[in-house]
Amino acid sequence: MAGLTLRDVKKSYGDTQVMHGVDLDIEDGEFVVFVGPSGCGKSTLLRMIAGLEEISGGSVAIGDREVNDVAASKRGVAMVFQTYALYPHMTVYKNMAFGLKQAKTDPAEIDRRVKAAAEILQITDYLDRSPRNLSGGQRQRVAIGRAIVRDPEVFLFDEPLSNLDAALRVQTRLEIARLHERLKTTMIYVTHDQVEAMTLADKIVVLRDGRIEQVGSPIDLYERPANAFVAQFIGSPKMNFFGAADLPATAQKALGREVSDAVEVGLRPEHLLPCPPANAAIQGTLELVENLGEYALVHLITQTGVEFIAKTEQPPAEEKGALLSFAIKPELVHCFDKATGLRT
């Protein structure tokens, strides 16, 4: 096992720079998730760590060894891709053994590693099957098994659940979490799904436009986002934002602080509590209710035209068009500078 160190890592394609000096420390055995919108550079950064993309500047070190000029096959990493990339003419056993066979590993050692990985992933009964006779979740487990048998220092996952349906995503996500708990190996996982990031990660790295916006534990990013971008990206549904003009006259007392025109106020949907108008931190006209059983998402719009969502245990009794009022605990209010987006 090994940790990972990135120092001033840059990537350019011709005159276009896509990674802008990334610095990051990943501890031995950590589960780190890269998140961000499409095009933010998370998969590019993962591929540079793997050695599948050359870096244009800076340093990548695995353990205490710089690997800038080390071939991908010699870096001690194993990668699981979004597509399973299994050989259709080979059995599960042969798919998992292929890389070791190419490396001229002793056949007895190959057999031991394949069977041990199959037991960990609960696919022992499928070793003689071909990939076409497996479900999507089983194929992804085979792809993960192919990585396990290499006994890597670092596992890299590039959106491995994207091709699975919702139920299989949840199941496979749990299997990956259990795998990390069992192997204690450093894992780096790329996703655009912040729910995956929150549930899997020891540490989340939020990326935007080839730069790191914030690094921290899931609860750190949720409770103290460094800027408005992170605040809206982490949390589902995303955080609501309001200017001073969007808030009712009772807002400053209800929020426990003065709100100026230079500040945006962030209120999470799950923190909005129905209340009488006299105690309102925010008010809105009821537009739509999504009743999801265990909770309801209440869609509203302020008098100034700002749309927002409240997450409540029960759907409101009021009809569409009614004015609803919500309070919030002052310690749950987030404020950001309008000009810079930074937390104030």
N, C-alpha and C positions, 0 to 999 in steps of 0.2 A: 504494500500500500504506500501511497505517497500523497503529499499535498501538491498544490499548484501555485505558481507565482507568475503574474503578468505585470510587466513594467513598460509603460508608455507604448503599448502595442498599437500599431497603425496598419491600415490596409487601404491601398489605392488601386483603382483600375484606370490606368492612364492618368489623366488629369483629375479624375474624380476620386476624392478621398471619402471612404465609407466608414472607416473606424478612426477615431480621433484621439489617440493616446490613452488607451485603457490601462488603468492600474487596478489590480485585484489580487487579493490573497485568499486562497482556499485551503483550509486546514485538512490534514490527513483524516479521512473517514467522514468528512462532511457531505451532506446532500445539499447541493447548491442548484437553484433553479434560475435560469435566465428567462425573463419575461419582457414583453414589450410588443408594440403593434407591428404589423407586417412591415418589413423593410427597415427595421430598427438596427439590424446587424447581429442579432443573437445567433442565428445559424452560421453566419460568416465567422463569428468569434469562435464558435464550437469547432468548425472545420479547421481553423488556424491552430487550435489546441491539438486537434487530431493529426495535423500535418497534411491535410488534404488541400489546404490553401497556404501559399507562402505568405509570410508577413512582410509588410513593406518597411517596418521600422519597429524598434523595441525588442523585448526579450520575453520568451516563454520558457519557464523552467518547471519540470516535473520532479518533485523532491528537490534535491540539491544539484540537479543536472540540467543545464540549459539545452533545449532541444530544437533551437531555431533551424539547425542544419541536419537534424536527424530525420531519417525517413519515417513515414507513418508507421510502417511495420515494426520499427525498432523503438518506438516511443513508450511501449508498455501500456497502451490504451486500447480499449475495445469500444466500438461504436454500434449503437442500435438505431436504425433509420426509421423514418416514417413508413416507408414501404418495406415489406418483410424481406424481399430480395432472396428468397429461397430457391434452390435449384429444383425445378419441378420433376426431373427425372430421377432424383435421389430420394431415398428414405429420410425420415427425420434423423435417424442415427448418422447417416452419411453426411447430411447437411451440417450437423453439429461437429462432426469429426473432420470435415474437409480442410479447414485451416490448419489443424494440427498435423494432418497427413502431409500437407504441402510443406510444412516446416520440418518434416522428417522426424516427428516425435515417435518414440517407441510405441508400437501397437498396444502393448499392455497398458501403458500410461494413457493413451487415447481412450481405451475402453473404460478405464477407471474414471477419467474426467467426464466423459459423456454420460455415464450412468449416474455419477454423483450430481451433475447439473440437472439431469432429467428428474432425479428424485426431489431436488430442491424445488423445481418448477411443476412437479406433479404431472409429468408427461411421460413417465416410464412406459405406460401402456401404449403409447403412440410411436415408439421408436421404429417400428417396422412399417409404419404407414407412410404414404407419400403426402406431400403438402396439399394436394387437391382434395384429400379426404379429411382435412382438418377445418375447423371453424376459424374465423379471423382471430379470435383471442388465442386459440391454440397455436396458430402460425406465429403470432407475435411472441409467444412464450418460447417457441423454437428459436426465433431470432435472438431473443435474450439469452437462451441457453448457448447458442453459438458464441456469444460474447463471454459468457461465464467460463467456458472450457479453456479459454486463453489465459485465465488467471491474471487479468490485467491489474495494473496499479491504479488505473482510473477508468471508470465507466462513463461513456458519453451517450446520451439519449437525445435524438433530434426529433421532437414531436412524435413519439412512438405510438400515441393513442389516437391520432387524428383520423385514422381509417376505420376505427371501431365505432359501433353504435353506442348509445348513451349507457345502457346497462353494462356492456363489456368494458367501456372506459372506466367505470367505477370499480369493477371487479379487478381489472388489470392494474389500475392505480394502486389498489390495496396490495396486490401481489408484488409490485415494485417496491412499495414501502416495506413490506415484510422481507423482501430480498435484501434491501439495504441493512435492515436490522440484523439479519443473519450473517451477511458477509462483512459488514463493517468497512466496506471499501469506499473510497472517494467516488462520488457520483455527481455528474453535471448534467442537468436536464433542461432542454429547451422547450418552451411552450408559449403559446399566445393566450392560454386559458389561465386566468389568475386564480380560479378555484383549484386547479391542479397545483399551482405554485403554493397556495396557502396551505394545502393539506399535506404536501410532500416535503417541503423544504425545511432544512435547518436554517438556511440563509437564502434570501431572494436578492437577485441583482436585476434592477429595473433599468432597461436600456431605451434610449430614444435617439434616433439619428446618429448612431454610431458612438454615443457617449453614455456613460453610466450616470443615471439620475440619482439613485440611492441604493445602498447596500444595507441589509439588516435582516433581522428575524421577521417572520410573517407578522407577529403582533406589533413589532416596532413600526413597520411600514403602515399597518392599519391604524394604529393609535397616534403616531407622530410622523405623518408623511412630510418629507422635506420641502415639497413644493406642490403646486396645484396639479401638475401632471400626474405625479405619483398618487395623490389623493383621489383623483378620478379613476386611475387605472386599477388601484387595489380596492376591492370591495364590490359586492354585487347585491343589488343594483348600485351603480356608481354614485359617488357623492354629489349632492346638489350644491350649486353655487348661486350666491345672491350678492348684488350690490346694495349699498345703503338705501338707494331709492326703491328697491324691491321689497323692503321690510316694512312692517306696520309701525305705527308710532310707539307701540308697546315693546318693540323688539330690543332696544338697548337695555332696558331693565331685565327683560326675560333672558337675554344672552349673557348678562353679567359683565358687559364691557361696552365701551363706546365704539361705534362703527362709523368710520369716516369714508369719504368718497374714494380714498386711495386704497381701500381694502376690499377684498372679496371674502364673503363669509361662506364656509363650507359646512353643510349639515348632512350627516348620513341619514338615509331613509329609515333605517332601523332605530334611530335615536329620536325621531319625531313622535311626540306623544299628544294625542287629542286632548284639547283643553278648552276652557271658556275663552271668548275673545279678549277679555281683559288681561289674560296672561300670555297672549300669543307672541311667540318669537317669529312665526311666519304664518301667513294666511293665503289660501288659494281657493279658486273655484273648482269644484269637482268635475272632472272631465271623463274619467274612465276608471273602472275597478277590475283588476285581474284577481279573481278569487282562486287561490291555489290550494285551498284546503287547510293546510297548517298555518298559512298566513295569507294576507291580501296585499297586493301592490296597488296603492291608490294614486292615480295620476291626477295632478292638479295644475293650475296655472295662476300666477299672481296677477294682480291688477295691472302690473307693468308688462305683462306678457311673457314672463319667465316660466317655463315648464319645470315641474319638479315631481318627485315621487316620495310618498310616505309608505313605509312598510309596517303594517299593523296586524295584530293577532286576529282581528275580526274585520270584515268589510264594514264600512260606515252605513248607518241606517238612512242617511240623507240621500235625496235624489240628485241626479246629475244637475249641475248648475248651482248647487248650494255652496255657500261660503264656509269653509272649514278652517279651524284654527289649531295650531300645534305649538306645544312648548318643547323646550329642550334643556337638559342639564348644562349649566355653564361650562363644566369641565369637559364636555363633549363637543364644544364649539371649536372649529378650525378657522383660522384667519390667514389670508395670504395677500402679499403685496400685489396690487394689480399690475404694476409696471414690470416686476421681475418674476412674479409667480412664486417667490420664496415665502416660506412660513414666517409669520410675524409673531 
